[in-house]
Amino acid sequence: MIKEKLDVKTTLLLSFGFFGSSLVWSVYNAYVPIMLEQTFLLSAFVIGLIMSIDNVFGVIFQPLFGRLSDRTRTRFGRRLPFLFVCMPICAALFIFIPHMKQLWSFMGIIIIFTFVMSIWRTPAVSLMPDLTPGPLRSKANGIVNLMGGIAAILAFAGGGLLFELGGFPLPFLISAVIMLGAMAILALFVREPKIPEISEAEEKEAKVKLLPAERKSLILLLCAIFFWFFGYNAVETFFSLYATNTMDVSPGQASMMLSLFALALVVFAIPAGIIGDKIGRRKTILIGLVGITVMFVPLIFITNANLVRLLLILGGMCWACVNINSLPMIVRIAGPLKIGTFIGYYYLFSFSSQIITTPVYGAVRDLVGHYQSLFVYAAVAFILAFGCLFFVKHGEEDEQT
């Protein structure tokens, strides 16, 4: 039997949708909380509520538009039309965010921006499994997340330098321009496979329900996703405030520090996919959850900036093992006709978790009075994710169908 080989060039090109999304979200998460605190003088709890708006829209709209993209038929494909319409709108809105000096206008731009982002994120992510055979999806997802990690590095490190040069507006402007460049690459070089009109047989197959054992694995896997994003998103959202308040660094320096976590994800993204293929996706994720917990616990006590940087690098490598292999498990359970729908489920649970975690941790921080609690909070969440994933039995390519 001839072993399939990953088309690296195609995978890199289709990754620019995820690249553009990751870039703007990284800048958004790095700087919007600081603007809310410094410009509008809001509490950590209120900041957490506001930072959960994108997750509320993700829960409501991403499954809807994922399912809609499964059923879309245009000459440009199923997924790309969503990107071509929404990415320019998001870029224009993103530029205006740091220029809003009244809370009502700031919130108005934020709400519209996060809604439009929720329309095209699931179609963008669905491009990879559409164009990649099942056994190669962990490797392909490694490349996709490599591009996402590069985007995060540009956002955190490059954005930190841009902040030092021009304050808040410059990182937002340059990020918007880069996202438009990513869309141009998709338009020029990515061609979706031609999908025929949905036949009665396909319609019937798409309605087939999962077996009880598959449904149990799906529910446990989605719960695990819920818990590990519960921990991860709290750290991503509040790390800048942790660093500026605990280590007395500037917002730009905090952003560059967080870029080390993203750099580790970039370096380890493809190896994490290879490991998932070799020893199994579930086992690789479990190892990653143990590792990131071990790396985050010392951050409860350590305030030395160099040690924090080292632990962030190691934690980023462990996070790669988790992040790279989870989506292919969901897609494997979905089958070929429901990829967008099941990726919508993935975002339903990950964004539901993020809706809850930002205000909950904000309240925890207000209660205990310090940001070291962030890493206790994250470690507990990762342990709960481990417990759910331990009992998952489906999602590997070599299982019986």
VOGU-3710 file (C-alpha; in Angstrom, 3 decimals, decimal comma):
1> mikekldvkt> 0,000/0,000/0,000  1,421/3,398/-1,017  1,827/5,723/1,939  0,219/9,134/1,409  2,500/12,149/1,517  1,520/15,543/2,866  1,354/18,384/0,326  3,349/20,867/2,392  3,010/23,758/-0,090  -0,794/23,543/-0,194
11> tlllsfgffg> -0,979/23,200/3,581  1,193/26,297/4,064  -0,930/28,336/1,668  -4,282/27,364/3,201  -2,810/28,172/6,631  -2,919/31,898/5,882  -6,571/32,039/6,941  -5,644/30,779/10,410  -2,547/33,014/10,314  -4,668/36,146/9,823
21> sslvwsvyna> -7,098/35,132/12,554  -4,339/34,301/15,054  -2,516/37,560/14,381  -5,402/39,870/15,156  -6,653/37,834/18,129  -3,173/37,845/19,675  -2,922/41,630/19,373  -6,490/41,956/20,635  -5,836/39,812/23,726  -2,505/41,483/24,470
31> yvpimleqtf> -3,653/45,116/24,351  -7,421/45,412/24,760  -7,350/44,397/28,486  -4,676/47,029/29,141  -6,687/49,703/27,308  -9,759/48,762/29,333  -7,809/49,091/32,575  -5,715/52,179/31,787  -8,042/54,214/29,559  -11,439/53,318/30,998
41> llsafvigli> -10,375/52,378/34,577  -12,393/49,155/34,692  -12,042/46,364/37,264  -10,585/42,961/36,426  -14,073/41,412/36,652  -15,543/43,859/34,112  -12,509/43,423/31,856  -13,097/39,674/31,978  -16,741/40,162/30,980  -15,813/42,355/28,026
51> msidnvfgvi> -13,066/39,985/26,899  -15,626/37,178/26,799  -17,775/38,876/24,128  -15,900/37,209/21,268  -16,456/33,867/22,971  -20,206/34,488/23,310  -20,358/35,137/19,569  -18,197/32,067/18,986  -20,663/29,876/20,881  -23,687/31,286/19,066
61> fqplfgrlsd> -22,414/31,816/15,540  -19,391/29,600/14,817  -21,331/26,294/14,872  -24,004/27,960/12,728  -21,563/29,223/10,098  -19,552/25,986/10,228  -22,702/24,041/9,346  -23,645/26,641/6,735  -20,229/26,334/5,089  -20,673/22,528/4,878
71> rtrtrfgrrl> -23,737/23,166/2,732  -22,446/26,150/0,738  -21,780/25,656/-2,974  -20,156/28,481/-4,975  -17,615/28,664/-7,777  -15,074/29,788/-5,169  -15,777/26,800/-2,926  -17,505/26,223/0,411  -15,186/28,035/2,825  -13,321/30,806/0,967
81> pflfvcmpic> -16,337/33,072/0,267  -16,774/33,587/4,005  -13,139/34,700/4,269  -13,199/36,990/1,242  -16,223/38,918/2,541  -15,359/39,111/6,237  -11,578/39,578/6,441  -11,543/43,094/4,888  -14,366/44,201/7,195  -12,451/42,919/10,236
91> aalfifiphm> -9,234/44,633/9,119  -10,994/47,994/8,779  -12,661/47,684/12,184  -9,434/46,560/13,850  -7,663/49,780/12,870  -10,292/51,878/14,679  -10,201/50,041/18,041  -7,332/51,989/19,706  -8,684/55,343/18,467  -11,955/55,080/20,383
101> kqlwsfmgii> -11,717/57,291/23,483  -15,301/56,926/24,688  -16,353/53,611/26,220  -19,570/53,422/24,160  -17,731/53,841/20,833  -14,946/51,467/21,926  -17,525/48,814/22,815  -19,451/49,378/19,583  -16,365/48,657/17,454  -15,447/45,652/19,643
111> iiftfvmsiw> -18,912/44,106/19,308  -19,088/44,457/15,510  -15,486/43,258/15,074  -15,948/40,139/17,212  -19,223/39,270/15,459  -17,705/39,433/11,968  -14,667/37,425/13,136  -17,040/34,698/14,351  -18,478/34,317/10,846  -15,280/33,237/9,093
121> rtpavslmpd> -13,169/31,454/11,711  -14,752/27,985/11,378  -14,712/28,041/7,545  -11,027/29,053/7,683  -10,107/26,160/9,985  -12,201/23,717/7,923  -9,956/24,261/4,887  -7,252/22,002/6,349  -9,328/18,803/6,771  -11,094/19,530/3,463
131> ltpgplrska> -7,771/19,407/1,623  -5,895/16,843/3,747  -6,372/13,034/4,002  -7,259/11,777/7,505  -3,933/10,098/8,416  -2,024/13,298/7,585  -4,163/15,761/9,538  -2,031/15,864/12,694  1,029/16,788/10,609  -1,012/19,260/8,573
141> ngivnlmggi> -2,454/20,783/11,743  1,125/21,122/12,972  1,891/23,286/9,939  -1,335/25,278/10,370  -0,477/25,949/14,015  3,097/26,721/13,036  1,660/29,554/10,963  -0,602/30,540/13,832  2,397/30,563/16,154  4,360/32,757/13,744
151> aailafaggg> 1,385/35,119/13,730  1,378/35,175/17,548  5,117/35,919/17,607  4,588/38,791/15,191  1,752/40,014/17,392  3,540/39,728/20,740  7,173/40,481/19,868  6,634/42,674/16,822  3,583/44,240/18,420  5,625/44,982/21,535
161> llfelggfpl> 8,242/46,809/19,481  5,555/48,680/17,550  3,914/49,670/20,838  7,188/51,137/22,057  7,436/53,140/18,800  3,871/54,337/18,353  1,689/53,348/21,294  -1,518/51,327/20,918  -2,538/52,370/17,349  0,543/51,052/15,527
171> pflisaviml> 0,238/47,305/16,383  -3,430/47,390/15,356  -2,723/49,131/12,043  0,131/46,847/10,980  -1,790/43,718/12,033  -4,752/44,746/9,877  -2,494/45,290/6,859  -0,837/41,884/7,339  -4,241/40,196/7,589  -5,251/41,709/4,244
181> gamailalfv> -2,012/40,336/2,784  -2,922/36,885/4,105  -6,311/37,120/2,398  -4,629/38,061/-0,884  -2,473/34,904/-0,684  -5,585/32,768/-0,163  -7,316/34,411/-3,119  -4,340/33,926/-5,437  -3,129/30,445/-4,539  -5,746/28,345/-2,717
191> repkipeise> -8,333/26,392/-4,677  -10,895/24,322/-2,829  -11,756/20,848/-4,124  -14,833/20,873/-6,325  -17,787/19,663/-4,268  -20,889/18,476/-6,154  -24,396/19,441/-5,137  -25,596/17,482/-2,106  -27,244/14,262/-3,244  -30,037/12,422/-1,425
201> aeekeakvkl> -27,525/9,724/-0,415  -25,145/12,310/1,047  -28,032/13,996/2,835  -29,009/10,652/4,369  -25,419/9,819/5,361  -24,960/13,232/6,960  -27,949/12,516/9,227  -26,551/9,209/10,512  -26,089/9,399/14,268  -22,927/8,405/16,097
211> lpaerkslil> -22,736/5,059/17,823  -23,154/5,256/21,636  -19,421/4,641/22,242  -18,504/7,335/19,696  -20,953/9,762/21,267  -19,453/9,127/24,716  -15,949/9,759/23,398  -17,096/12,912/21,614  -18,720/14,299/24,779  -15,663/13,516/26,923
221> llcaiffwff> -13,326/15,007/24,325  -15,410/18,179/24,099  -15,409/18,427/27,925  -11,619/18,063/27,935  -11,397/20,843/25,334  -13,647/22,950/27,559  -11,345/22,558/30,566  -7,992/23,057/28,879  -9,204/26,257/27,217  -10,605/27,256/30,609
231> gynavetffs> -7,018/27,350/31,845  -5,246/28,508/28,697  -7,491/31,455/27,839  -7,312/32,846/31,359  -3,504/32,903/31,079  -3,551/34,395/27,577  -6,011/37,118/28,574  -4,531/38,109/31,938  -0,812/37,444/31,434  -0,077/41,056/30,437
241> lyatntmdvs> -1,715/42,278/33,640  0,108/39,557/35,648  3,466/40,613/34,233  2,962/44,369/34,544  1,691/44,085/38,135  3,951/41,284/39,425  7,265/41,844/37,656  7,005/45,595/37,069  7,520/45,406/33,305  5,961/47,608/30,607
251> pgqasmmlsl> 3,027/46,403/28,471  5,407/46,057/25,530  7,847/43,944/27,567  4,980/41,763/28,838  3,847/41,192/25,266  7,367/40,216/24,170  7,634/37,839/27,151  4,418/36,077/26,135  5,830/35,749/22,606  8,206/33,084/23,976
261> falalvvfai> 5,217/30,823/24,646  4,125/31,338/21,036  7,690/30,750/19,810  7,777/27,382/21,574  4,480/26,482/19,893  6,000/27,385/16,514  9,142/25,327/17,096  7,272/22,308/18,424  4,128/22,398/16,253  5,303/19,972/13,571
271> pagiigdkig> 7,123/17,629/16,025  3,894/17,522/18,095  1,974/16,382/15,017  4,602/13,740/14,238  4,497/12,487/17,834  0,697/12,296/17,609  1,007/10,130/14,490  3,603/7,869/16,133  2,221/7,237/19,620  -1,405/8,350/19,191
281> rrktiliglv> -3,160/11,676/19,473  -4,786/10,983/22,845  -1,570/9,877/24,517  0,291/12,903/23,121  -2,350/15,286/24,477  -2,266/13,626/27,919  1,529/14,062/28,047  1,115/17,698/27,027  -1,446/18,355/29,771  0,834/16,889/32,435
291> gitvmfvpli> 3,751/18,924/31,129  2,010/22,289/30,971  0,649/21,785/34,500  4,155/21,055/35,799  5,492/24,161/34,047  2,767/26,508/35,313  2,775/25,526/39,013  6,189/27,174/39,758  4,877/30,459/38,311  2,725/30,728/41,433
301> fitnanlvrl> 5,899/31,502/43,415  8,461/32,781/40,874  8,731/36,444/39,869  12,208/36,284/38,318  11,665/37,332/34,693  14,253/34,951/33,229  12,807/31,919/35,015  9,324/32,926/33,911  10,568/33,093/30,315  12,076/29,588/30,555
311> llilggmcwa> 8,881/28,087/31,994  6,813/29,793/29,296  8,991/28,213/26,604  8,609/24,727/28,102  4,888/25,286/28,640  4,490/26,324/25,007  6,047/23,043/23,854  3,577/21,100/25,997  0,683/23,216/24,732  1,674/22,299/21,162
321> cvninslpmi> 1,118/18,610/22,007  -2,394/19,459/23,205  -3,403/21,968/20,559  -2,065/20,215/17,454  -3,730/16,856/18,064  -7,166/17,807/19,396  -8,813/19,123/16,231  -7,870/16,025/14,147  -9,533/13,854/16,815  -12,780/15,823/16,445
331> vriagplkig> -12,628/15,663/12,640  -11,955/11,897/12,713  -15,164/11,331/14,675  -17,094/13,698/12,369  -16,595/11,988/9,019  -16,142/13,830/5,686  -19,608/15,394/5,330  -19,816/17,082/8,738  -16,346/18,593/9,138  -17,554/22,196/9,449
341> tfigyyylfs> -20,353/21,165/11,804  -18,035/19,270/14,173  -15,394/22,000/14,077  -18,305/24,214/15,120  -18,802/21,886/18,117  -15,092/22,271/18,894  -15,501/26,037/19,002  -18,809/25,784/20,869  -17,051/24,101/23,803  -13,786/26,030/23,607
351> fssqiittpv> -15,566/29,375/23,413  -18,128/28,434/26,080  -15,182/27,782/28,339  -13,650/31,127/27,463  -16,922/32,963/28,104  -16,927/31,623/31,634  -13,234/31,675/32,461  -12,387/35,347/31,897  -14,990/36,833/34,283  -14,551/33,934/36,738
361> ygavrdlvgh> -10,803/34,454/36,956  -11,347/38,221/37,093  -13,539/37,659/40,152  -10,940/35,278/41,661  -8,217/37,856/41,169  -10,363/40,613/42,733  -11,046/38,291/45,694  -7,468/37,163/46,402  -5,842/40,453/45,410  -2,911/39,174/43,334
371> yqslfvyaav> -2,216/37,711/39,882  -0,094/34,693/40,972  -3,448/32,960/41,469  -3,688/32,830/37,664  -1,434/29,767/37,515  -3,192/27,879/40,329  -6,407/28,441/38,414  -4,888/27,200/35,120  -3,293/24,101/36,697  -6,627/22,970/38,183
381> afilafgclf> -8,290/23,359/34,780  -5,604/21,261/33,034  -5,983/18,488/35,632  -9,746/18,353/34,973  -9,064/18,177/31,217  -6,704/15,243/31,783  -9,422/13,401/33,719  -11,938/13,778/30,878  -9,544/12,836/28,066  -8,284/9,747/29,909
391> fvkhgeedeq> -11,561/7,938/29,120  -11,813/8,930/25,425  -11,625/5,863/23,111  -12,119/7,371/19,619  -10,408/9,925/17,410  -7,408/7,931/16,171  -6,971/7,143/12,471  -6,283/3,424/12,990  -9,499/2,655/14,879  -12,142/0,390/13,382
401> t> -14,978/2,129/11,552
//
